């Protein structure tokens, strides 16, 4: 009787894991992608390369901030694990994380402005359109994930 119950539990567990894995794979395969750099720059190699360099520059300048955010989150989880978490410490860590994320956003914006100033007028429109599409894409991704 106990052995039969164990087999049933094992079968249910395997079924749940297979279902979870299948869902994970399905949503990753069906997630719409956003080309980056914009496909409009593909026929303009110099702009395409500028865009790639801008993205690389933003990524490299944000790397220390990303590491610092992860470190701060680790500290936050350590504080939360304690028996009586210090709310002042939690607030301090959250402010630190917000400040770091703010700096990352500023870096990205500075790089976009720099790129925009380097592009001819008609290509600035391509960049602006791309940023609008990307914002809508991210908004739609959040909507899909909430369903």
C-alpha positions in Angstrom: 0.0 0.0 0.0 2.8 2.5 1.0 4.8 1.5 -2.1 1.7 2.1 -4.4 1.3 5.5 -2.7 4.9 6.4 -3.4 4.5 5.5 -7.1 1.5 7.7 -7.3 3.3 10.6 -5.7 6.3 10.1 -8.0 4.0 10.0 -11.1 2.2 13.3 -10.0 5.6 14.9 -9.2 7.0 14.0 -12.6 3.8 15.2 -14.3 4.0 18.6 -12.6 7.7 18.9 -13.5 7.1 18.0 -17.1 4.1 20.5 -17.2 6.2 23.3 -15.8 9.1 22.6 -18.1 6.8 22.5 -21.1 5.2 25.8 -20.2 8.6 27.4 -19.7 9.9 26.2 -23.1 6.6 27.2 -24.8 6.7 30.8 -23.4 10.4 31.2 -24.3 9.9 30.0 -27.8 6.8 32.1 -28.4 8.1 35.3 -26.9 8.2 38.0 -29.6 11.7 39.4 -30.1 12.8 42.9 -30.8 15.7 43.4 -33.2 18.5 45.4 -31.7 19.9 47.4 -33.5 16.8 48.4 -35.5 16.5 46.5 -38.8 16.3 49.8 -40.6 20.0 50.3 -39.9 20.9 47.1 -41.6 21.3 48.9 -44.9 23.5 51.5 -43.3 26.5 49.7 -41.8 28.0 52.8 -40.3 24.9 53.6 -38.3 24.3 49.9 -37.4 27.9 49.8 -36.0 27.4 53.1 -34.1 24.2 51.7 -32.5 26.0 48.5 -31.5 28.9 50.5 -30.1 26.4 52.6 -28.1 24.7 49.5 -26.7 28.1 48.0 -25.8 29.2 51.3 -24.2 26.0 51.5 -22.1 26.4 47.8 -21.1 30.0 48.3 -20.1 29.4 51.5 -18.2 26.5 49.8 -16.4 28.3 46.6 -15.4 29.7 48.0 -12.1 26.2 49.2 -11.2 24.7 45.8 -12.0 27.2 44.1 -9.8 26.6 46.6 -7.0 22.8 46.1 -7.3 23.3 42.3 -7.0 25.5 42.8 -3.9 23.0 45.1 -2.4 20.2 42.6 -3.0 22.3 39.9 -1.4 22.7 42.2 1.7 18.9 42.8 1.6 18.2 39.1 1.6 20.6 38.6 4.5 18.8 41.2 6.5 15.4 39.7 5.6 16.6 36.3 6.8 17.3 37.5 10.3 14.9 36.9 13.1 14.0 40.6 13.5 14.9 42.5 10.3 16.1 46.0 10.8 13.7 48.2 8.8 16.1 51.1 8.8 18.8 48.9 7.2 16.2 47.6 4.7 15.2 51.2 3.8 18.9 52.1 3.4 19.6 49.2 1.1 16.5 49.9 -1.0 17.5 53.5 -1.4 21.0 52.3 -2.5 19.5 49.9 -5.1 17.2 52.7 -6.4 20.1 55.1 -6.7 22.2 52.5 -8.6 19.3 51.7 -11.0 18.8 55.5 -11.5 22.5 55.8 -12.5 22.1 52.9 -15.0 19.1 54.6 -16.6 21.1 57.8 -16.9 23.9 56.0 -18.6 21.6 54.5 -21.1 19.9 57.9 -21.8 23.3 59.6 -22.1 24.4 57.0 -24.7 21.1 57.3 -26.6 21.5 61.2 -26.7 25.1 60.9 -27.8 24.1 58.5 -30.6 21.1 60.6 -31.6 23.4 63.7 -32.0 25.8 61.7 -34.2 23.1 60.6 -36.6 21.8 62.6 -39.6 18.2 64.0 -39.1 16.4 61.2 -41.1 18.2 58.5 -39.1 17.3 60.2 -35.8 13.7 59.4 -36.7 14.6 55.7 -37.2 16.1 55.7 -33.7 13.1 57.5 -32.2 10.7 55.1 -33.9 12.8 52.1 -32.6 12.7 53.4 -29.1 8.9 53.8 -29.2 8.5 50.3 -30.7 10.8 48.9 -28.0 8.8 50.6 -25.2 5.6 49.2 -26.6 7.2 45.8 -27.0 8.3 45.8 -23.4 4.8 47.0 -22.3 3.2 44.1 -24.3 5.7 41.6 -22.8 4.5 42.7 -19.3 0.9 42.2 -20.4 1.7 38.7 -21.8 3.5 37.7 -18.6 0.6 38.8 -16.4 -1.8 36.5 -18.2 
